[in-house]
Amino acid sequence: MCAPDSAMQHERMQTPHRRHAARKPLLAALLAALLGGCASAPPAQRGVTLQSSALALEQSSLRDPGLQHFIAVQTGAPQAAGQPWTLQRLSLAALYFHPDLQVSRASEQLAEADLQIARQRPNPSLQLGLKYGGAAALMAPSPWTVGAAIGLLLQSHAQRAAQTAHAQAGVRAARRLLHAVRCQVRARVQQAGIALWAAQQQLLLQQQVLDAALALQSRAAARARAGMDSPLAAALAQQSAQDAALQKSRDLGAERAAQIALATAIGVPDAALQGVRIDFSDLDAAPPDPDAADLARLRRKALLERDDVRAAWQRVQAAQAALQLAQTLRDGGAPSIAPGAERDQGVNRLVLGVRVPLPLFNQHQGQIAAARARLAQREAMLKQTQAQALARIEQAETALSAAQAQARQSAQLIAVNSALLAADSAAQAKGLIGPAQPLRAQLRLLSTERAALQARAAQWHAYAALQSALQQQIPPTKAQRPDTSPVPAALSAPTHLSRVIWRTE
């Protein structure tokens, strides 16, 4: 009786040591896993504050060294000090500064991260078990059962392929949208530059109108004082001069607004354009006259290759992959196995756990129906995108055609009024008429030149809009007709702002 009692006492005394020895490898493995997770944590990054973001925007300048390096990479040469800026180089500055591109680049990085997530294999899971058997506490070597297992998720090849295809389509769509944003930023700079050029030319014309109106007012007042004309005629001439001065004030405001719009299109504050010389000489001539056959070919190509159309197509492919993924999960999802070991009452055992989903209540039909509906929605959005692109192209073509017709009519009126002004000037030189009639002829000519300037600006706006809608360069006709239309005086004067290079004040 004593031998068994002493053996049992000895076993009980050794039990804590055995339990400690059994738990030691498991604790070490758990500690190593936790330390490994802490070691792989990314370093903390300093976030952007409201103050730093506002300060960076306010300090944006065309003399930024990073911008100069960017321009040198794109064109082969940096922007030299004192060299005038062209609209093309201002478009490069917009690609460097504009926040829309930063948002699109971040969206592309997010899509690439989603692709990385889809490609990576799921991590295994550590499963720990601990049981205490009270009934075996006296008889068994140890009342504790300690076990551990590694859970492995078994994904099918079809499921991983569908996840990867969905993420790849998202990356391609993000890249297409990034390129589309680049085109939009360039187009906005082009349109803002045309508007500023037109505002500058309009101001120059209005100054000539004001000078002629003031001369006519002085002449009418002198004739009224001499009794050669009625006071009403002098009052009307004075009113015309006041209207011309008021219109000049409006044109000054339009010029200022156009300058701010150009800075906004670039993505810099208005102060960044102060003292910057801009060369608008490319806008002196009329835009090329596109060929009808070329336009039809470019229109068909745009409906297939525009960036927003290709992005919409990538979304369709992503929706197709999402439907395939939902269909692969109709059996409940991927099973998992958990091989491991446990120590039960002093005995080591190998264990294997298996988890198999049981699709008893649903076979993922709701998710499959939602994926089908989302696919139909993406297909409809593809057609909608193509329809919107076609509408933009046709609207730009119509606007360009109307602007060209207006330019031809203005050219004819300029020719007629120029001939009348020449005849009146010749008659005045011979002493047949006074100076009032040539001044009125000059005002009529300036009015038609104003209409011609508006037509020229409308031509450039429509041409730029058409190129933006097509997202392609429009080739000129094989036998491009030279622009033989009479040039308005404001566009041919030695002080023409786009020829002498405009400088902001």
URKAUR-V911075 format. One line per field, one symbol per residue. ss: DSSP state (h for helix, s for strand, l for the rest). burial: + if it has 9 or more other C-alpha atoms within 8 Angstrom, else -. Layout:
# URKAUR-V911075
ss = ???
burial = ???
This chain:
# URKAUR-V911075
ss = lhhhhhhhhhhhhhhhhhhhhhhhhhhhhhhhhhhhhhhllllllllllhhhhhhhhhllllllhhhhhhhhhhhlllllllllslhhhhhhhhhhhlhhhhhhhhhhhhhhhhhhhhhlllllsssssssslllllllllllsssssssssslllhhhhhhhhhhhhhhhhhhhhhhhhhhhhhhhhhhhhhhhhhhhhhhhhhhhhhhhhhhhhhhhhhhhhhlllllhhhhhhhhhhhhhhhhhhhhhhhhhhhhhhhhhhhhlllhhhhlllssllhhhllllllslhhhhhhhhhhhhhhlhhhhhhhhhhhhhhhhhhhhhhlllllllsssssssssllssssssssslllllllllhhhhhhhhhhhhhhhhhhhhhhhhhhhhhhhhhhhhhhhhhhhhhhhhhhhhhhhhhhhhhhhhhlllllhhhhhhhhhhhhhhhhhhhhhhhhhhhhhhhhhhhhlllllsllllllllllllhhhhllllhhhhlssll
burial = ----------++--+---+--++--+--------------------------+---+--+------++++++-----++----++++-+++++++-++--+--++-++--++-++--++-------------+--++---+++++++++++++-----++-+++++++++++++++++++++++++++++++++++++++++++++++++-++++++-+++-++----+---++--++-++--++-++--++-++--+++++++++++++-++--+++++--+--+---++--++--++-+++--+++++++++++++++++++++++++++-++++++++++++-----++----+-+---++---+--++-++--++-++--++--++-++--++-++--++-+++-++-+++-++-++--++-++----+--+++++++++++-++++++++++++++++++++++++----++----------+-++----+++++++---
